[in-house]
Amino acid sequence: MENLELNRLLGGKTMTETMWKCDQVRAGRLYNRMMFDTKEEAMQFAQRMQQMEPDQMFQIEAIEARQVWN
């Protein structure tokens, strides 16, 4: 998939709860941020959006759920 950057948490740390953040970027600025429970959901969303708006960049990143909900 073109214009997709996939980041994973580094350090070998075991996480009990992971969420996936998908940022849509247009013209170098954050356009939209969505949170997903699984990597597959985030990837499917990015693929659908890229078909509709090919000028957007997408970044999918694994984050700990506690970073979102604290």
MINU-829199 format. One record per residue: residue number from 1; residue in one letter; x, y, z of N, C-alpha, C in turn. Coordinates in steps of 0.001 Angstrom, whole numbers, always signed. Example, Ala and Ser with C-alpha at 12.3 -4.5 7.8 and 13.67 -1.06 7.14 Angstrom:
BEGIN
NODE  pos  code       nx       ny       nz      cax      cay      caz       cx       cy       cz
NODE    1     A   +13190    -5690    +7800   +12300    -4500    +7800   +13200    -3300    +7800
NODE    2     S   +12850    -2250    +7080   +13670    -1060    +7140   +12900      +30    +7870
***
This chain:
BEGIN
NODE  pos  code       nx       ny       nz      cax      cay      caz       cx       cy       cz
NODE    1     M     +845    -1176       +0       +0       +0       +0     +889    +1237       +0
NODE    2     E     +646    +2119     -895    +1435    +3334    -1045    +1049    +4362      +25
NODE    3     N    +1994    +5193     +425    +1767    +6268    +1395    +1337    +5759    +2766
NODE    4     L    +1855    +4633    +3193    +1516    +4076    +4493    +2786    +3854    +5284
NODE    5     E    +2792    +4350    +6493    +3924    +4144    +7384    +3418    +3378    +8593
NODE    6     L    +4053    +2261    +8910    +3630    +1412   +10015    +4696    +1430   +11094
NODE    7     N    +4333    +1895   +12265    +5259    +1953   +13396    +4824     +953   +14459
NODE    8     R    +5802     +339   +15089    +5532     -592   +16188    +6301     -122   +17409
NODE    9     L    +5782     -464   +18572    +6503     -131   +19792    +7769     -961   +19861
NODE   10     L    +8853     -336   +20240   +10131    -1016   +20309   +10496    -1305   +21757
NODE   11     G   +11540    -2082   +21963   +12040    -2342   +23307   +11706    -3716   +23828
NODE   12     G   +11006    -4533   +23057   +10693    -5880   +23491    +9755    -5948   +24686
NODE   13     K    +9057    -4881   +24951    +8172    -4797   +26101    +6873    -5539   +25808
NODE   14     T    +6430    -6375   +26733    +5175    -7088   +26567    +4032    -6183   +26990
NODE   15     M    +3057    -6037   +26107    +1910    -5198   +26408     +692    -6092   +26552
NODE   16     T     -118    -5781   +27532    -1327    -6565   +27709    -2471    -6020   +26874
NODE   17     E    -2493    -4702   +26675    -3547    -4104   +25866    -2924    -3138   +24874
NODE   18     T    -3177    -3387   +23609    -2644    -2552   +22540    -3791    -1995   +21716
NODE   19     M    -3679     -737   +21362    -4602     -121   +20422    -3781     +338   +19227
NODE   20     W    -4457     +591   +18132    -3778    +1017   +16909    -4305    +2381   +16515
NODE   21     K    -3404    +3337   +16414    -3727    +4713   +16051    -3459    +4892   +14562
NODE   22     C    -4428    +5433   +13861    -4277    +5697   +12429    -4443    +7200   +12211
NODE   23     D    -3349    +7859   +11844    -3368    +9290   +11556    -3462    +9502   +10051
NODE   24     Q    -4371   +10369    +9636    -4476   +10783    +8247    -3819   +12152    +8151
NODE   25     V    -2881   +12288    +7236    -2147   +13545    +7086    -2351   +14065    +5671
NODE   26     R    -2675   +15337    +5576    -2836   +15988    +4273    -2033   +17280    +4299
NODE   27     A    -1191   +17470    +3301     -354   +18670    +3183     +489   +18880    +4442
NODE   28     G     +967   +17786    +5021    +1846   +17867    +6176    +1160   +18160    +7493
NODE   29     R     -168   +18199    +7511     -906   +18495    +8735    -1850   +17342    +9071
NODE   30     L    -2022   +17106   +10375    -2932   +16070   +10837    -4352   +16432   +10429
NODE   31     Y    -4979   +15545    +9687    -6327   +15764    +9185    -7359   +15033   +10047
NODE   32     N    -7015   +13821   +10465    -7939   +13000   +11242    -7132   +11950   +12007
NODE   33     R    -7614   +11568   +13179    -6993   +10504   +13967    -8096    +9544   +14412
NODE   34     M    -7885    +8277   +14115    -8848    +7242   +14498    -8123    +6199   +15337
NODE   35     M    -8829    +5595   +16268    -8280    +4535   +17112    -8993    +3235   +16787
NODE   36     F    -8216    +2151   +16744    -8764     +834   +16416    -8267     -198   +17424
NODE   37     D    -9039    -1258   +17585    -8674    -2337   +18503    -7632    -3273   +17908
NODE   38     T    -7630    -3417   +16584    -6690    -4347   +15952    -5963    -3673   +14795
NODE   39     K    -4804    -4208   +14483    -4016    -3724   +13351    -4791    -3909   +12055
NODE   40     E    -5492    -5019   +11927    -6242    -5314   +10714    -7322    -4260   +10461
NODE   41     E    -8035    -3843   +11525    -9055    -2808   +11376    -8435    -1496   +10897
NODE   42     A    -7309    -1137   +11472    -6620      +98   +11087    -6164      +34    +9631
NODE   43     M    -5616    -1100    +9225    -5150    -1259    +7845    -6319    -1187    +6863
NODE   44     Q    -7425    -1841    +7183    -8601    -1817    +6306    -9131     -392    +6158
NODE   45     F    -9182     +346    +7262    -9637    +1722    +7223    -8733    +2560    +6318
NODE   46     A    -7421    +2448    +6511    -6469    +3220    +5711    -6587    +2869    +4225
NODE   47     Q    -6768    +1608    +3917    -6901    +1193    +2517    -8169    +1769    +1881
NODE   48     R    -9291    +1722    +2611   -10542    +2283    +2089   -10425    +3788    +1875
NODE   49     M    -9834    +4475    +2851    -9698    +5925    +2744    -8753    +6315    +1612
NODE   50     Q    -7710    +5546    +1425    -6752    +5871     +369    -7375    +5702    -1016
NODE   51     Q    -8308    +4775    -1145    -9007    +4616    -2420    -9869    +5842    -2712
NODE   52     M   -10475    +6416    -1675   -11349    +7574    -1853   -10562    +8883    -1948
NODE   53     E    -9460    +8977    -1208    -8666   +10207    -1179    -7180    +9859    -1296
NODE   54     P    -6703    +9603    -2503    -5327    +9139    -2690    -4248   +10165    -2338
NODE   55     D    -4622   +11421    -2109    -3632   +12446    -1774    -3273   +12456     -287
NODE   56     Q    -3914   +11602     +508    -3632   +11567    +1941    -2547   +10551    +2270
NODE   57     M    -1789   +10854    +3302     -789    +9933    +3838    -1393    +9321    +5104
NODE   58     F     -990    +8102    +5417    -1491    +7410    +6601     -332    +6888    +7420
NODE   59     Q     -461    +7005    +8732     +523    +6452    +9649     -243    +5610   +10665
NODE   60     I     +124    +4342   +10756     -517    +3433   +11708     +516    +3071   +12752
NODE   61     E     +136    +3231   +14018    +1085    +3027   +15103     +424    +2255   +16244
NODE   62     A    +1144    +1287   +16781     +679     +554   +17962     +981    +1393   +19189
NODE   63     I      -41    +1534   +20061     +167    +2262   +21304     -499    +1492   +22448
NODE   64     E      -10    +1725   +23641     -600    +1094   +24809    -1937    +1760   +25105
NODE   65     A    -2948     +971   +25405    -4284    +1503   +25666    -4260    +2499   +26816
NODE   66     R    -3424    +2290   +27800    -3395    +3202   +28946    -2921    +4599   +28549
NODE   67     Q    -2185    +4728   +27439    -1789    +6056   +26960    -2985    +6827   +26422
NODE   68     V    -3985    +6114   +25974    -5177    +6751   +25430    -6181    +7094   +26528
NODE   69     W    -6333    +6196   +27467    -7415    +6326   +28430    -7007    +6953   +29750
NODE   70     N    -5746    +7221   +29978    -5339    +7857   +31254    -5621    +9323   +31253
***
